[in-house]
Amino acid sequence: MVVVINAEGHVLGRLSTYVAKRLLNGDEVVVVNAEKAVITGSRDEVLNRYYAKYKRGKIINGPFFPKRADLIMKRTVRGMIPFKRPNGRAVYRNLQVFVGVPKELAAAEMMKVESATNVWTDKYVTLGEVSEHLGSRVR
């Protein structure tokens, strides 16, 4: 079963846990509008934390952290599944994340996750702003 989720206005961590659970249950998940997901917290604190993750490691042997919003979201979900095991990698292949909405998914029915849309604060940063801060040209 393919599940299409619109990430606009969803909290990144809460959405990622929901997506990871659906993947582990055997569903294929497609997330659109990844750049519009939000990360709660002080703007400076969030941007500094993600910049530190991006700069960590060495150029030759990593660890490597992505700049693009869709890949940051995939990386967040990856941390919530057993990625270093064969079944975790197989599950991870069932996840697709897009910036914006692709033409072939424009007519698809998109769902919202109620537990992830509850943004209780006005201090947040969108994932698109984080990726732009890291130097991504795709927004």
N, CA, C and O of each residue as an XYZ file, in Angstrom:
556
protein
N       0.833     -1.180      0.000
C       0.000      0.000      0.000
C       0.878      1.243      0.000
O       1.813      1.336      0.796
N       0.593      2.198     -0.879
C       1.367      3.432     -0.961
C       0.624      4.518     -0.206
O      -0.562      4.755     -0.434
N       1.344      5.179      0.703
C       0.779      6.251      1.499
C       1.460      7.543      1.081
O       2.689      7.618      1.103
N       0.696      8.565      0.700
C       1.252      9.861      0.317
C       0.936     10.842      1.435
O      -0.227     11.032      1.794
N       1.977     11.466      1.987
C       1.823     12.395      3.108
C       2.319     13.766      2.684
O       3.412     13.894      2.134
N       1.514     14.793      2.940
C       1.906     16.172      2.703
C       2.535     16.700      3.986
O       1.849     16.802      5.003
N       3.833     17.041      3.965
C       4.570     17.422      5.169
C       4.376     18.875      5.559
O       4.961     19.318      6.547
N       3.591     19.622      4.834
C       3.412     21.045      5.119
C       2.810     21.253      6.508
O       1.719     20.761      6.796
N       3.530     21.988      7.372
C       3.049     22.296      8.714
C       3.250     21.193      9.735
O       2.822     21.338     10.880
N       3.888     20.095      9.356
C       4.131     18.997     10.287
C       5.455     19.206     11.008
O       6.401     19.741     10.430
N       5.527     18.786     12.267
C       6.774     18.813     13.020
C       7.635     17.656     12.526
O       7.168     16.520     12.445
N       8.885     17.944     12.197
C       9.763     16.968     11.539
C       9.922     15.672     12.330
O       9.763     14.589     11.769
N      10.228     15.763     13.606
C      10.467     14.565     14.401
C       9.228     13.707     14.550
O       9.305     12.483     14.447
N       8.093     14.330     14.789
C       6.851     13.577     14.966
C       6.418     12.915     13.661
O       5.945     11.778     13.657
N       6.583     13.635     12.560
C       6.255     13.058     11.267
C       7.190     11.896     10.946
O       6.758     10.878     10.405
N       8.459     12.047     11.276
C       9.442     11.005     10.984
C       9.160      9.728     11.758
O       9.335      8.634     11.222
N       8.727      9.845     13.008
C       8.409      8.649     13.775
C       7.210      7.929     13.163
O       7.186      6.699     13.103
N       6.218      8.690     12.710
C       5.043      8.090     12.072
C       5.444      7.376     10.779
O       5.000      6.259     10.513
N       6.282      8.030      9.985
C       6.729      7.446      8.718
C       7.548      6.180      8.978
O       7.378      5.177      8.284
N       8.432      6.225      9.973
C       9.255      5.053     10.292
C       8.381      3.875     10.716
O       8.640      2.736     10.328
N       7.360      4.143     11.502
C       6.460      3.077     11.946
C       5.697      2.475     10.770
O       5.534      1.257     10.691
N       5.229      3.328      9.857
C       4.515      2.817      8.673
C       5.450      1.973      7.796
O       5.042      0.945      7.256
N       6.710      2.419      7.661
C       7.675      1.660      6.867
C       7.928      0.287      7.484
O       7.976     -0.719      6.776
N       8.088      0.251      8.802
C       8.355     -1.016      9.476
C       7.153     -1.951      9.425
O       7.302     -3.166      9.555
N       5.957     -1.387      9.234
C       4.756     -2.209      9.085
C       4.572     -2.716      7.658
O       3.627     -3.459      7.391
N       5.463     -2.328      6.725
C       5.425     -2.862      5.378
C       4.818     -1.953      4.336
O       4.645     -2.386      3.197
N       4.484     -0.715      4.663
C       3.902      0.208      3.695
C       4.994      0.927      2.916
O       6.125      1.058      3.383
N       4.641      1.388      1.723
C       5.505      2.294      0.976
C       5.024      3.705      1.272
O       3.826      3.980      1.202
N       5.946      4.604      1.604
C       5.572      5.952      2.012
C       6.217      6.964      1.078
O       7.408      6.882      0.777
N       5.409      7.924      0.621
C       5.887      9.031     -0.198
C       5.564     10.310      0.561
O       4.410     10.544      0.922
N       6.575     11.138      0.803
C       6.383     12.406      1.499
C       6.636     13.534      0.504
O       7.682     13.570     -0.146
N       5.678     14.454      0.384
C       5.832     15.600     -0.509
C       5.886     16.876      0.325
O       5.499     16.882      1.494
N       6.367     17.951     -0.285
C       6.536     19.252      0.382
C       7.428     19.136      1.617
O       7.102     19.688      2.668
N       8.533     18.434      1.499
C       9.430     18.232      2.638
C      10.004     19.550      3.137
O      10.293     19.682      4.326
N      10.172     20.514      2.262
C      10.770     21.791      2.662
C       9.853     22.601      3.558
O      10.298     23.576      4.163
N       8.578     22.224      3.660
C       7.624     22.967      4.487
C       7.394     22.334      5.846
O       6.558     22.813      6.612
N       8.119     21.262      6.164
C       8.066     20.678      7.507
C       8.777     21.628      8.460
O       9.688     22.347      8.049
N       8.372     21.641      9.733
C       8.944     22.591     10.684
C       9.747     21.862     11.750
O       9.477     20.710     12.089
N      10.743     22.573     12.265
C      11.552     22.104     13.380
C      11.368     23.125     14.484
O      11.690     24.300     14.305
N      10.848     22.685     15.636
C      10.566     23.627     16.712
C      11.840     23.965     17.464
O      12.764     23.156     17.554
N      11.871     25.173     17.999
C      13.003     25.642     18.772
C      13.438     27.010     18.300
O      12.970     27.511     17.277
N      14.334     27.602     19.052
C      14.879     28.905     18.704
C      15.583     28.827     17.349
O      16.308     27.872     17.071
N      15.365     29.830     16.519
C      15.916     29.826     15.164
C      17.431     29.638     15.161
O      17.952     28.792     14.435
N      18.137     30.427     15.973
C      19.601     30.341     16.009
C      20.071     28.977     16.499
O      21.031     28.414     15.972
N      19.387     28.452     17.511
C      19.764     27.161     18.071
C      19.597     26.039     17.046
O      20.476     25.188     16.907
N      18.482     26.036     16.338
C      18.217     24.996     15.343
C      19.228     25.084     14.203
O      19.792     24.070     13.793
N      19.457     26.294     13.691
C      20.385     26.453     12.575
C      21.804     26.065     12.981
O      22.519     25.440     12.199
N      22.221     26.429     14.197
C      23.561     26.066     14.658
C      23.700     24.562     14.839
O      24.752     23.999     14.537
N      22.640     23.898     15.332
C      22.695     22.452     15.544
C      22.830     21.715     14.212
O      23.624     20.783     14.095
N      22.063     22.128     13.218
C      22.145     21.461     11.914
C      23.451     21.801     11.194
O      23.982     20.965     10.462
N      23.972     23.005     11.387
C      25.257     23.358     10.782
C      26.376     22.518     11.404
O      27.295     22.091     10.706
N      26.297     22.283     12.722
C      27.304     21.459     13.391
C      27.241     20.015     12.880
O      28.278     19.376     12.702
N      26.030     19.501     12.642
C      25.896     18.157     12.085
C      26.505     18.091     10.688
O      27.163     17.115     10.327
N      26.275     19.142      9.913
C      26.778     19.177      8.539
C      28.307     19.233      8.520
O      28.933     18.583      7.684
N      28.907     19.989      9.416
C      30.352     20.183      9.429
C      31.121     19.081     10.143
O      32.348     19.034     10.057
N      30.419     18.189     10.850
C      31.064     17.123     11.609
C      31.777     16.155     10.672
O      31.313     15.923      9.555
N      32.881     15.595     11.104
C      33.571     14.581     10.311
C      34.591     15.174      9.359
O      34.842     16.380      9.348
N      35.168     14.294      8.564
C      36.190     14.689      7.602
C      35.643     14.541      6.183
O      34.690     13.797      5.952
N      36.241     15.241      5.257
C      35.784     15.227      3.876
C      35.927     13.832      3.266
O      35.096     13.413      2.461
N      36.979     13.122      3.653
C      37.254     11.831      3.040
C      36.332     10.728      3.559
O      35.750      9.987      2.767
N      36.193     10.610      4.903
C      35.493      9.441      5.434
C      34.267      9.756      6.282
O      33.777      8.871      6.984
N      33.756     10.976      6.243
C      32.473     11.296      6.873
C      32.537     11.391      8.380
O      33.631     11.479      8.939
N      31.413     11.377      9.049
C      30.064     11.141      8.560
C      29.546     12.295      7.714
O      29.860     13.459      7.964
N      28.760     11.958      6.727
C      28.245     12.950      5.796
C      26.806     13.284      6.151
O      26.004     12.385      6.401
N      26.477     14.557      6.175
C      25.115     14.994      6.469
C      24.624     15.818      5.284
O      25.356     16.678      4.793
N      23.408     15.575      4.817
C      22.932     16.234      3.595
C      22.580     17.705      3.790
O      22.330     18.158      4.908
N      22.565     18.443      2.679
C      22.142     19.847      2.669
C      20.686     19.985      2.268
O      19.975     20.833      2.808
N      20.228     19.162      1.327
C      18.895     19.317      0.752
C      17.804     18.909      1.740
O      17.995     17.998      2.546
N      16.665     19.586      1.672
C      15.567     19.360      2.613
C      15.026     17.936      2.528
O      14.746     17.317      3.554
N      14.876     17.414      1.311
C      14.341     16.058      1.181
C      15.293     15.017      1.755
O      14.856     14.036      2.356
N      16.587     15.229      1.571
C      17.561     14.269      2.082
C      17.727     14.387      3.597
O      18.011     13.394      4.266
N      17.553     15.598      4.145
C      17.585     15.749      5.603
C      16.426     14.975      6.221
O      16.586     14.322      7.253
N      15.273     15.049      5.594
C      14.111     14.310      6.107
C      14.338     12.806      6.009
O      14.001     12.067      6.935
N      14.905     12.349      4.900
C      15.196     10.925      4.765
C      16.196     10.479      5.832
O      16.064      9.390      6.391
N      17.173     11.302      6.108
C      18.190     10.980      7.112
C      17.569     10.896      8.500
O      17.959     10.054      9.309
N      16.594     11.776      8.779
C      15.911     11.755     10.067
C      15.130     10.456     10.240
O      15.141      9.859     11.316
N      14.456     10.023      9.186
C      13.716      8.761      9.243
C      14.692      7.595      9.352
O      14.417      6.617     10.046
N      15.811      7.694      8.681
C      16.812      6.626      8.708
C      17.307      6.353     10.125
O      17.601      5.211     10.477
N      17.397      7.411     10.937
C      17.830      7.239     12.317
C      16.810      6.530     13.180
O      17.127      6.121     14.297
N      15.587      6.374     12.688
C      14.513      5.765     13.476
C      14.196      4.335     13.050
O      13.267      3.722     13.575
N      14.961      3.805     12.105
C      14.786      2.412     11.697
C      16.131      1.698     11.866
O      17.168      2.360     11.927
N      16.135      0.368     11.941
C      17.398     -0.366     12.099
C      18.164     -0.419     10.775
O      18.215     -1.465     10.129
N      18.753      0.696     10.376
C      19.341      0.855      9.050
C      20.556     -0.046      8.821
O      20.846     -0.405      7.680
N      21.258     -0.409      9.870
C      22.473     -1.200      9.694
C      22.202     -2.696      9.539
O      23.133     -3.489      9.397
N      20.930     -3.075      9.565
C      20.544     -4.467      9.341
C      19.909     -4.585      7.964
O      19.367     -3.607      7.449
N      19.967     -5.763      7.363
C      19.402     -5.925      6.014
C      17.919     -5.580      5.919
O      17.493     -4.983      4.930
N      17.124     -5.944      6.926
C      15.703     -5.627      6.841
C      15.462     -4.122      6.981
O      14.507     -3.593      6.412
N      16.314     -3.439      7.727
C      16.200     -1.986      7.843
C      16.511     -1.285      6.527
O      15.840     -0.319      6.164
N      17.511     -1.760      5.822
C      17.847     -1.174      4.519
C      16.761     -1.444      3.496
O      16.458     -0.589      2.664
N      16.172     -2.634      3.554
C      15.081     -2.962      2.633
C      13.872     -2.067      2.896
O      13.200     -1.635      1.959
N      13.599     -1.794      4.154
C      12.484     -0.921      4.528
C      12.764      0.512      4.079
O      11.861      1.210      3.617
N      14.011      0.945      4.217
C      14.403      2.314      3.858
C      14.213      2.578      2.365
O      13.978      3.716      1.960
N      14.312      1.532      1.548
C      14.118      1.688      0.102
C      12.673      1.982     -0.254
O      12.398      2.425     -1.369
N      11.739      1.747      0.662
C      10.327      2.012      0.415
C       9.931      3.452      0.733
O       8.748      3.787      0.696
N      10.898      4.299      1.042
C      10.620      5.698      1.377
C      11.054      6.604      0.229
O      12.171      6.493     -0.275
N      10.159      7.499     -0.177
C      10.493      8.528     -1.157
C      10.107      9.869     -0.563
O       9.018     10.013     -0.005
N      11.001     10.861     -0.678
C      10.740     12.201     -0.163
C      10.995     13.185     -1.291
O      11.996     13.077     -2.000
N      10.089     14.150     -1.460
C      10.203     15.133     -2.534
C      10.118     16.544     -1.988
O       9.418     16.810     -1.011
N      10.843     17.447     -2.638
C      10.668     18.876     -2.408
C       9.587     19.315     -3.379
O       9.721     19.137     -4.589
N       8.518     19.887     -2.848
C       7.384     20.238     -3.689
C       6.548     19.007     -3.984
O       6.712     17.964     -3.351
N       5.649     19.136     -4.952
C       4.776     18.019     -5.332
C       5.069     17.657     -6.782
O       4.880     18.495     -7.664
N       5.530     16.425     -7.063
C       5.772     16.019     -8.443
C       4.466     15.940     -9.241
O       3.389     15.774     -8.669
N       4.574     16.058    -10.555
C       3.381     16.062    -11.415
C       2.575     14.777    -11.290
O       1.345     14.812    -11.302
N       3.260     13.643    -11.170
C       2.533     12.377    -11.114
C       1.782     12.180     -9.791
O       0.897     11.329     -9.703
N       2.130     12.960     -8.767
C       1.443     12.843     -7.478
C       0.484     14.001     -7.214
O      -0.123     14.066     -6.144
N       0.340     14.909     -8.165
C      -0.505     16.087     -7.942
C      -1.961     15.709     -7.731
O      -2.665     16.381     -6.978
N      -2.427     14.652     -8.377
C      -3.824     14.253     -8.247
C      -4.046     13.230     -7.134
O      -5.189     12.881     -6.839
N      -2.976     12.747     -6.516
C      -3.107     11.721     -5.481
C      -3.709     12.309     -4.207
O      -3.554     13.495     -3.913
N      -4.392     11.457     -3.469
C      -4.968     11.888     -2.193
C      -3.860     11.907     -1.143
O      -3.205     10.894     -0.901
N      -3.658     13.070     -0.523
C      -2.587     13.226      0.455
C      -3.172     13.279      1.854
O      -4.200     13.913      2.094
N      -2.508     12.609      2.762
C      -3.006     12.584      4.129
C      -2.188     13.487      5.031
O      -1.036     13.804      4.733
N      -2.791     13.898      6.134
C      -2.105     14.657      7.169
C      -2.071     13.800      8.420
O      -2.999     13.035      8.681
N      -1.005     13.926      9.190
C      -0.854     13.174     10.429
C      -1.242     14.109     11.570
O      -0.552     15.093     11.835
N      -2.341     13.799     12.239
C      -2.863     14.697     13.281
C      -1.874     14.913     14.412
O      -1.738     16.032     14.906
N      -1.180     13.861     14.832
C      -0.253     13.992     15.955
C       0.963     14.843     15.612
O       1.632     15.353     16.510
N       1.256     15.001     14.325
C       2.437     15.763     13.911
C       2.116     17.204     13.538
O       3.035     18.004     13.364
N       0.839     17.560     13.410
C       0.499     18.921     12.994
C       0.314     19.867     14.162
O       0.068     21.054     13.950
N       0.424     19.386     15.380
C       0.209     20.229     16.553
C       1.476     21.019     16.864
O       2.328     20.555     17.622
N       1.603     22.217     16.281
C       2.743     23.094     16.562
C       2.300     24.022     17.680
O       1.469     24.904     17.465
N       2.846     23.828     18.867
C       2.373     24.520     20.057
C       3.140     25.801     20.355
O       2.864     26.459     21.358
N       4.089     26.166     19.513
C       4.913     27.333     19.773
C       5.057     28.156     18.504
O       4.806     27.673     17.399
N       5.466     29.406     18.681
C       5.723     30.241     17.512
C       7.214     30.283     17.185
O       7.631     31.002     16.277
N       8.020     29.512     17.926
C       9.451     29.437     17.652
C       9.721     28.176     16.843
O       9.802     27.078     17.393
N       9.859     28.343     15.546
C      10.171     27.200     14.694
C      10.834     27.687     13.423
O      10.775     28.866     13.076
N      11.472     26.743     12.732
C      12.164     27.014     11.476
C      11.699     25.945     10.490
O      11.555     24.780     10.861
N      11.464     26.333      9.241
C      11.092     25.322      8.255
C      12.339     24.586      7.778
O      13.452     25.105      7.859
N      12.139     23.396      7.290
C      13.253     22.582      6.806
C      13.900     23.220      5.582
O      15.099     23.054      5.355
N      13.112     23.950      4.793
C      13.658     24.673      3.649
C      14.639     25.756      4.074
O      15.659     25.970      3.419
N      14.322     26.447      5.190
C      15.238     27.477      5.693
C      16.527     26.849      6.202
O      17.607     27.409      6.015
N      16.422     25.695      6.841
C      17.619     25.001      7.336
C      18.502     24.590      6.168
O      19.717     24.786      6.210
N      17.903     24.019      5.123
C      18.705     23.578      3.988
C      19.316     24.765      3.253
O      20.430     24.676      2.736
N      18.588     25.873      3.207
C      19.142     27.080      2.589
C      20.326     27.607      3.401
O      21.308     28.083      2.832
N      20.232     27.522      4.734
C      21.323     27.943      5.619
C      22.562     27.069      5.427
O      23.689     27.550      5.543
N      22.350     25.783      5.134
C      23.475     24.872      4.920
C      24.102     25.046      3.537
O      25.188     24.527      3.280
N      23.422     25.775      2.643
C      23.996     26.051      1.348
C      23.341     25.311      0.196
O      23.906     25.249     -0.896
N      22.176     24.756      0.414
C      21.488     24.038     -0.643
C      20.877     25.015     -1.632
O      20.362     26.066     -1.248
N      20.938     24.658     -2.921
C      20.317     25.511     -3.935
C      18.910     25.051     -4.245
O      18.119     25.808     -4.808
N      18.583     23.809     -3.882
C      17.242     23.270     -4.127
C      16.362     23.678     -2.961
O      16.674     23.378     -1.809
N      15.273     24.355     -3.248
C      14.385     24.781     -2.157
C      12.965     24.576     -2.480
O      12.096     24.884     -1.665
